[in-house]
Amino acid sequence: MSSIDRIVERQILAAQEKGLFDDLPGAGKPLRDLGGPRDENWWLRQYMMREGIDGVAFLPPALALRREAEDLLSRIPAMATETSVRQAVAELNVRIGDALAKPAGEGPSMTLMQLDADQIVIGWRAARTPQRPEPAERPPDPRRRRRLTHLTRWIRVRDHRA
């Protein structure tokens, strides 16, 4: 063991005796991502997760627009007015149109077409329209049963007399 190793070992033992390693977060838990597939960007993924950075900014334009369209479609049911729905769809359609007009750059080709605002509004209205509950079955009216019984007796009597 070299002199540097001895110095490091002494410092570690001193820290253990002082209790500096007690109650550390993750103590007694297995290391994450151990034994999984190797990813050379593991540190970048962990940094982005820890800092709450969305990875959409690093995607190629075609994939970023596709992701933005998916996010918009998931947010539409919560929008309050038809105007806000149409405005959001129009803004996205402008960006999609700009991307379609540009020559193909890096990444996958642009296959996303502009969204149909009318169809999206129809779906938005359908999701917001409260569904009417099925009418509950009413119990049979006992008076109606008496009337029917009386009527069938009268018919039997009439047919018997004829």
C-alpha positions in Angstrom: 0.0 0.0 0.0 1.4 3.4 -1.0 1.6 6.3 1.4 -1.3 8.1 -0.4 -3.5 5.0 0.1 -2.6 4.9 3.9 -3.5 8.6 4.2 -6.8 8.1 2.5 -7.6 5.0 4.6 -6.8 7.0 7.8 -9.1 9.8 6.8 -11.9 7.4 6.0 -11.5 5.6 9.4 -11.4 9.0 11.2 -14.6 10.0 9.4 -16.3 6.7 10.3 -15.3 7.1 14.0 -16.8 10.6 14.0 -20.0 9.3 12.4 -19.9 11.3 9.3 -21.1 8.4 7.2 -24.0 7.6 9.4 -27.5 8.4 8.1 -26.5 9.3 4.6 -29.4 9.3 2.0 -29.6 6.0 0.3 -27.8 4.1 3.2 -28.6 0.4 3.0 -30.2 0.7 -0.4 -28.7 -0.9 -3.5 -27.1 1.3 -6.1 -29.5 2.3 -8.9 -28.9 1.2 -12.5 -26.4 -1.4 -11.4 -26.3 -4.4 -13.8 -28.5 -2.7 -16.4 -27.5 -1.9 -20.0 -24.6 0.5 -20.3 -25.4 4.0 -21.4 -22.6 6.4 -22.2 -24.9 9.3 -21.4 -26.1 8.0 -18.0 -24.7 11.1 -16.2 -26.6 13.4 -18.6 -29.9 11.6 -18.0 -29.4 11.7 -14.2 -28.5 15.4 -14.3 -31.6 16.2 -16.4 -33.8 14.2 -14.0 -32.3 15.8 -10.9 -32.6 19.3 -12.3 -36.0 18.8 -13.8 -34.9 19.6 -17.4 -37.2 18.5 -20.2 -35.3 16.7 -23.0 -37.6 18.1 -25.7 -35.1 20.9 -26.3 -32.5 18.3 -27.4 -34.7 16.5 -29.8 -34.5 16.9 -33.6 -37.2 19.4 -34.8 -39.5 16.7 -36.3 -39.6 14.7 -33.1 -40.0 17.9 -30.9 -43.0 18.9 -32.9 -44.5 15.4 -32.7 -44.0 15.5 -28.9 -45.5 19.0 -28.7 -48.6 17.8 -30.7 -49.0 14.9 -28.3 -48.7 17.2 -25.3 -51.3 19.6 -26.8 -53.8 16.9 -27.4 -53.5 15.7 -23.8 -54.0 19.3 -22.5 -57.0 20.1 -24.7 -59.7 18.6 -22.5 -58.7 20.9 -19.6 -58.9 24.0 -21.8 -61.8 26.3 -20.8 -63.0 27.8 -24.1 -63.3 26.8 -27.7 -61.3 29.9 -28.6 -58.3 28.8 -26.5 -58.5 25.4 -28.1 -58.5 26.9 -31.6 -55.7 29.3 -30.8 -53.5 26.6 -29.4 -54.0 24.4 -32.4 -53.4 27.3 -34.8 -50.1 28.1 -33.1 -48.9 24.6 -33.4 -50.1 24.4 -37.0 -48.0 27.5 -37.8 -44.9 25.8 -36.3 -45.7 22.6 -38.2 -46.2 24.5 -41.5 -42.8 26.3 -41.0 -41.1 22.9 -40.4 -42.7 21.4 -43.5 -41.6 24.4 -45.6 -37.9 24.1 -44.5 -35.6 21.6 -46.3 -34.9 18.4 -44.4 -32.2 18.9 -41.8 -30.8 16.6 -39.1 -32.8 13.8 -37.7 -35.8 12.0 -39.1 -37.9 13.5 -41.8 -41.0 15.6 -41.0 -44.1 13.4 -41.3 -46.4 15.3 -39.0 -49.2 17.0 -40.8 -51.2 20.0 -39.5 -53.9 19.3 -37.1 -57.6 19.7 -38.0 -58.9 22.4 -35.6 -62.5 21.6 -36.4 -62.1 17.9 -35.5 -60.3 18.7 -32.3 -63.0 21.2 -31.3 -65.7 18.5 -32.0 -63.8 16.1 -29.7 -63.3 18.8 -27.1 -67.1 19.6 -27.1 -68.0 15.9 -26.9 -65.6 15.5 -23.9 -67.2 18.5 -22.2 -70.8 17.7 -22.8 -72.2 16.0 -19.8 -73.5 12.6 -20.6 -77.1 12.2 -19.5 -77.6 9.3 -17.2 -80.0 6.5 -18.3 -83.4 7.0 -16.8 -83.9 4.7 -13.9 -86.6 2.1 -14.2 -89.6 3.0 -12.3 -91.4 0.4 -10.3 -94.7 -0.6 -11.9 -97.7 1.5 -10.8 -100.1 -0.7 -8.9 -103.1 1.3 -10.1 -102.1 0.5 -13.7 -102.1 -3.2 -12.9 -105.5 -2.9 -11.4 -106.8 -1.1 -14.4 -105.3 -3.8 -16.8 -106.7 -6.6 -14.6 -110.2 -4.9 -14.7 -110.0 -4.4 -18.5 -109.0 -8.1 -19.1 -111.8 -9.3 -16.9 -114.3 -7.1 -18.8 -113.0 -8.5 -22.1 -113.3 -12.1 -20.9 -116.9 -11.4 -19.7 -117.7 -9.7 -23.0 -116.3 -12.6 -25.1 -118.1 -15.1 -22.8 -121.5 -13.4 -23.4 -121.0 -13.3 -27.2 
